[in-house]
Amino acid sequence: MILTVTLNTALDITYRVPSLRPHSSHRVTEVTERPGGKGLNVARVLAALGHEVTVTGFAGGATGRTVRELLSRTAGAVDALLPVTGSTRRTIAVVDAATGDTTQLNEPGPAITPAEWSAFQAAYEQLLRSASAVALCGSLPPGVPVGAYAQLVRTARALAVPVLLDTGGEPLRRGVAARPDIVKPNADELAELTGSHEPLRATRDARRRGAHAVVASLGPDGLLAHTPDGHWRAAPPVRARGNPTGAGDSAVAGLLSGLVEGLPWPARLSRAVALSTATVTAPTAGDFDRAVFEDLLGRVTVTPEVSAA
Amino acid sequence: MILTVTLNTALDITYRVPSLRPHSSHRVTEVTERPGGKGLNVARVLAALGHEVTVTGFAGGATGRTVRELLSRTAGAVDALLPVTGSTRRTIAVVDAATGDTTQLNEPGPAITPAEWSAFQAAYEQLLRSASAVALCGSLPPGVPVGAYAQLVRTARALAVPVLLDTGGEPLRRGVAARPDIVKPNADELAELTGSHEPLRATRDARRRGAHAVVASLGPDGLLAHTPDGHWRAAPPVRARGNPTGAGDSAVAGLLSGLVEGLPWPARLSRAVALSTATVTAPTAGDFDRAVFEDLLGRVTVTPEVSAA
């Protein structure tokens, strides 16, 4: 199975309101809830692609219970989340029906105790023993040490399980140094890590910091990959319009499934770009449109990148 | 005991954000949760005044479970809520820390089935047999007939239990016609019911529609009461500054506790105004400040109202 780790799971709530006006009262016309946090999104896409997938991380309180209930309805994803005392956070996306714009409200995560973090590390090592690959995704909740991902990367590498890291800030900086197989920063995370806003230079620099392969997601421009097998740029044939929520998570699912299936890098990148684009165009945020995905798959352009390095 | 009915209970969530900017992403710095819906607020104040109080109405889903968990920590309020299949709604108050202004997002209530409504009516009649008074509070969730309060008023009157109605719109219009002992509309509800924006005239008119006593809450101006014993205006000695959330519910608790204790109308009105004002000035929305309440109690001015009727 493929393992995805979401230390800061969330209950993602979407509210539709006729028009958002600050300092007034709104009747919410539509409420949708889904289990959230990047690793859970990655798992949903992997399961839809036909992979066996197990999710782990933390879940607690009433919202944690709801996340697990909703997760149990996601075909194919096995729930190996660890219960914690704190409450799983909610995120609220308020969609203004008049403009289509979204206002996001994100609760802080639950405080994780040292005992809970230790229990997680033990459970994680156990789960890795039957994993073909692992994705470490998203932010860290309060109480989890900033070097957490570095430690989880080292554990995976000691057990020879390919590991992909998708996070930002200091957890990314430390995680990269532990030499993960793949990191997938977006443009902002890459710039924060390297100090460079020039993607080509920054991607190369991120690899020098320790990652075996760096796949930078550049929004509608697609992906830029520096790998031991070569350097590529992968772009969708059309500029997709829609909701980019979850597009990066779909790219991670594409990369990881391609790795597990032994696909060469260009095929992995095509799949990641097609999934990502089909997520932007899907009517429900975070889902991907299968017909669009299948249509795009053969039409993604993957071109070798000529690099100075 | 005093019974309070909240057909549309809620989980009241308050978010504090540094500054609310539509169409951007916000980190919530503080999250508070409390059991909500007007009848639950009334019950909390009655319990704080030393009364035995039972709450009934509907609770369902994960938010319903949370409401009941939080309610169980409110000393003195007995939980007689009926479980339903639908999910209890959330309300979210987003407080802008920069300005102090609040943006409110209210989910719709759960759909109540005919069987659930029938079960409630039977449970309500049973609870009334040990009640000294009952308050019917707030909006109706989908599925509950618009004449629901009229029916609940008639049941209470048939069992000789004094009944106070605090709602608006068509449920108020129908409820008043069933001759409740007290209705407590605010200025907007009163104007909607009677078509008049002149409080004195509108209060008199509301009484003619069937209520034995009408107590109109006029915000910082206090209360205007038309009762079988006389007409009064009750006003706080100072204009309170603060959060008016729950002030009307505190007024209901004041009126109902005074009725049960056999206080004359002027004393009931003083208590209601003092509680209401002490709720506006309290640091936590919906709570009342006991010291302010006790200080104000003797200083509320209750003056007989000279009426043309």
Interface residues (C-beta under 8 A of the other chain):
Chain A: Y15 V17 L20 R21 P22 H23 S24 S25 H26 R27 V28 T29 V31 A62 T63 R65 T66 E69 I92 V94 D96 T99 D101 T102 T103 Q104 L105 N106 E107 P108
Chain B: Y15 V17 L20 R21 P22 H23 S24 S25 H26 R27 V28 T29 V31 A62 T63 R65 T66 E69 I92 V94 D96 T99 D101 T102 T103 Q104 L105 N106 E107 P108
